[in-house]
Amino acid sequence: MQTVVIGGGAAGFFAAIQAAKIQGNNVLILEKSPNLLTKVRISGGGRCNVTHACFQTNELAKHYPRGEKALRKIFERFSPTETIAWFKQRGVALKTEADGRMFPTTDNSETIANCLIDAADSLKVVIKTRAEVLRIEPQKNYFDLEVKGIGQIKTHKLIVAAGGSPKLAGFDWLKRLGHQIIEPVPSLFTFNVPSHPLADLMGLSVPHAQVRIAGQKLLEKGPLLITHWGFSGPAVLRISAWGARILHGLNYTFQVSIAWLGTGREEEVGAILQNFRTMHPQKFVCTQSPSYQLPKRLWENLCKRGGIEENRKWVELSKQQVNKLQSLLTNDVFEVSGKTTFKEEFVTAGGVALSDVNFDTMQSRHVPNLYFAGEILDIDGITGGFNFQAAWSTAYVAGLLGE
Ligand SMILES: Cc1cc2nc3c(=O)[nH]c(=O)nc-3n(C[C@H](O)[C@H](O)[C@H](O)COP(=O)(O)OP(=O)(O)OC[C@H]3O[C@@H](n4cnc5c(N)ncnc54)[C@H](O)[C@@H]3O)c2cc1C
């Protein structure tokens, strides 16, 4: 074989297609499971969030808690613009949602999986499933691969696109080739709050909240979702990604502070309360939220926890009551204990250390003719299509095989 790709996921297929285009039909994909493109198929709730409508390289790279610097270089060569064009050329149109996420217009991830399989097929890429690579033995000008159920395979070039692993031991076969492995930890998860005081508000979404982890420099703003087990939504998922290592170190036990109006500045919120009080002195506090950004049921809950009587009017609020509401609105603290995997999308932070990879080619700095692509690398993005974009971009460059 000229080139073997380990892994039949997004990165493996994309790299194999690119490699086959470059060097003719001598490319083989080895996939350990019986199925191909499993994550593509289940991704984005079955719709596959292929990429994100972010077309500035530097801006795009900022969405990666790990890998920002290395990816800047890669995105110069293959960015969402190229992803959109790549799929379009193969008859798959992508559409952009209001928040920038891009999906196939069919809203069906099978469209993406079929497109990748057809493209590989037309370039005569050979695919073997139930073919786990157990060992890589670099020889002078080629590699010997030990493949479960197949035996030995020789190849000149090797692209490793085997995805993330939750355990450090899952990387042993690459470690023994001299690569440093950054310990894997989960990213993109939601927070569990046992005996959740807001559990009866489950399903409620707050559009502009601020989420802060007490004692850490971790702060995110954006939509927050109250769930029956705790908190979810974009702001929580983003903070879970940026804080993946810190929160792992805290054993997922920490305090989260929520500012329901998106600001922790007491004077700003104090002014909102004061204005409302002046404008609507005779209205009942508990039934009249001071901001359209606060869902009614959340405001009722805050008033209850703030000890505001049901028949209290805005003009009658005592100084202490105003202070209590101000404090709950800017710094509502909850005890988090544990996490829940975000079903729509989750990734592993960690993997092959970026310092061991030449990002001009995606080639290993230790083993010539060995390339890496996708989640196997210590690269991960926040939700929104950024993880697939990293897979397409790194795979595109790896598939060029140094040319
Ligand atoms: C539920 C879910 C939903 C997601 N949704 C989105 C989304 O909408 N948008 C987004 O951007 N990201 C999403 N992601 C993240 C995204 O799916 C991954 O970042 C991406 O699939 C990584 O691609 P990959 O090819 O590097 O790895 P994988 O997709 O993990 O593929 C690696 C493949 O290699 C195979 N393999 C591993 N070891 C060996 C071996 N030794 N020999 C042979 N084969 C091997 C594995 O079986 C696997 O098939 C989601 C993830 C999950 C779990």
Ligand as a Chemical Component Dictionary entry (heavy atoms), coordinates in Angstrom:
data_LIG
# 
_chem_comp.id                   LIG 
_chem_comp.type                 NON-POLYMER 
_chem_comp.pdbx_formal_charge   0 
_chem_comp.three_letter_code    LIG 
# 
loop_
_chem_comp_atom.comp_id 
_chem_comp_atom.atom_id 
_chem_comp_atom.alt_atom_id 
_chem_comp_atom.type_symbol 
_chem_comp_atom.charge 
_chem_comp_atom.model_Cartn_x 
_chem_comp_atom.model_Cartn_y 
_chem_comp_atom.model_Cartn_z 
_chem_comp_atom.pdbx_ordinal 
LIG C1  C1  C 0 -22.657 12.758 20.058 1  
LIG C2  C2  C 0 -21.666 13.657 19.385 2  
LIG C3  C3  C 0 -22.133 14.674 18.561 3  
LIG C4  C4  C 0 -21.219 15.546 17.934 4  
LIG N1  N1  N 0 -21.697 16.560 17.152 5  
LIG C5  C5  C 0 -20.831 17.406 16.565 6  
LIG C6  C6  C 0 -21.286 18.441 15.706 7  
LIG O1  O1  O 0 -22.491 18.532 15.396 8  
LIG N2  N2  N 0 -20.360 19.319 15.208 9  
LIG C7  C7  C 0 -19.026 19.205 15.492 10 
LIG O2  O2  O 0 -18.240 20.022 15.015 11 
LIG N3  N3  N 0 -18.560 18.202 16.265 12 
LIG C8  C8  C 0 -19.424 17.306 16.783 13 
LIG N4  N4  N 0 -18.942 16.296 17.570 14 
LIG C9  C9  C 0 -17.494 16.127 17.692 15 
LIG C10 C10 C 0 -17.028 15.434 16.397 16 
LIG O3  O3  O 0 -17.882 14.339 16.131 17 
LIG C11 C11 C 0 -15.588 14.940 16.521 18 
LIG O4  O4  O 0 -14.768 16.008 16.881 19 
LIG C12 C12 C 0 -15.143 14.336 15.195 20 
LIG O5  O5  O 0 -15.993 13.277 14.819 21 
LIG C13 C13 C 0 -13.713 13.832 15.270 22 
LIG O6  O6  O 0 -13.445 13.126 14.090 23 
LIG P1  P1  P 0 -12.242 12.094 14.024 24 
LIG O7  O7  O 0 -12.334 11.468 12.668 25 
LIG O8  O8  O 0 -11.003 12.760 14.422 26 
LIG O9  O9  O 0 -12.534 11.013 15.135 27 
LIG P2  P2  P 0 -13.741 9.884  15.224 28 
LIG O10 O10 O 0 -14.939 10.415 14.591 29 
LIG O11 O11 O 0 -13.737 9.517  16.633 30 
LIG O12 O12 O 0 -13.163 8.739  14.311 31 
LIG C14 C14 C 0 -12.040 7.954  14.674 32 
LIG C15 C15 C 0 -12.257 6.553  14.158 33 
LIG O13 O13 O 0 -11.059 5.808  14.346 34 
LIG C16 C16 C 0 -11.397 4.491  14.741 35 
LIG N5  N5  N 0 -10.234 3.917  15.437 36 
LIG C17 C17 C 0 -9.742  4.268  16.665 37 
LIG N6  N6  N 0 -8.640  3.538  16.947 38 
LIG C18 C18 C 0 -8.411  2.730  15.882 39 
LIG C19 C19 C 0 -7.434  1.758  15.600 40 
LIG N7  N7  N 0 -6.463  1.479  16.457 41 
LIG N8  N8  N 0 -7.513  1.106  14.413 42 
LIG C20 C20 C 0 -8.507  1.365  13.525 43 
LIG N9  N9  N 0 -9.478  2.292  13.756 44 
LIG C21 C21 C 0 -9.424  2.964  14.915 45 
LIG C22 C22 C 0 -12.612 4.694  15.637 46 
LIG O14 O14 O 0 -13.372 3.501  15.715 47 
LIG C23 C23 C 0 -13.354 5.811  14.896 48 
LIG O15 O15 O 0 -14.275 5.311  13.957 49 
LIG C24 C24 C 0 -19.828 15.399 18.164 50 
LIG C25 C25 C 0 -19.370 14.349 18.978 51 
LIG C26 C26 C 0 -20.280 13.484 19.567 52 
LIG C27 C27 C 0 -19.773 12.366 20.424 53 
# 
loop_
_chem_comp_bond.comp_id 
_chem_comp_bond.atom_id_1 
_chem_comp_bond.atom_id_2 
_chem_comp_bond.value_order 
_chem_comp_bond.pdbx_ordinal 
LIG C1  C2  SING 1  
LIG C2  C3  SING 2  
LIG C2  C26 DOUB 3  
LIG C3  C4  DOUB 4  
LIG C4  N1  SING 5  
LIG C4  C24 SING 6  
LIG N1  C5  DOUB 7  
LIG C5  C6  SING 8  
LIG C5  C8  SING 9  
LIG C6  O1  DOUB 10 
LIG C6  N2  SING 11 
LIG N2  C7  SING 12 
LIG C7  O2  DOUB 13 
LIG C7  N3  SING 14 
LIG N3  C8  DOUB 15 
LIG C8  N4  SING 16 
LIG N4  C9  SING 17 
LIG N4  C24 SING 18 
LIG C9  C10 SING 19 
LIG C10 O3  SING 20 
LIG C10 C11 SING 21 
LIG C11 O4  SING 22 
LIG C11 C12 SING 23 
LIG C12 O5  SING 24 
LIG C12 C13 SING 25 
LIG C13 O6  SING 26 
LIG O6  P1  SING 27 
LIG P1  O7  DOUB 28 
LIG P1  O8  SING 29 
LIG P1  O9  SING 30 
LIG O9  P2  SING 31 
LIG P2  O10 DOUB 32 
LIG P2  O11 SING 33 
LIG P2  O12 SING 34 
LIG O12 C14 SING 35 
LIG C14 C15 SING 36 
LIG C15 O13 SING 37 
LIG C15 C23 SING 38 
LIG O13 C16 SING 39 
LIG C16 N5  SING 40 
LIG C16 C22 SING 41 
LIG N5  C17 SING 42 
LIG N5  C21 SING 43 
LIG C17 N6  DOUB 44 
LIG N6  C18 SING 45 
LIG C18 C19 SING 46 
LIG C18 C21 DOUB 47 
LIG C19 N7  SING 48 
LIG C19 N8  DOUB 49 
LIG N8  C20 SING 50 
LIG C20 N9  DOUB 51 
LIG N9  C21 SING 52 
LIG C22 O14 SING 53 
LIG C22 C23 SING 54 
LIG C23 O15 SING 55 
LIG C24 C25 DOUB 56 
LIG C25 C26 SING 57 
LIG C26 C27 SING 58 
# 
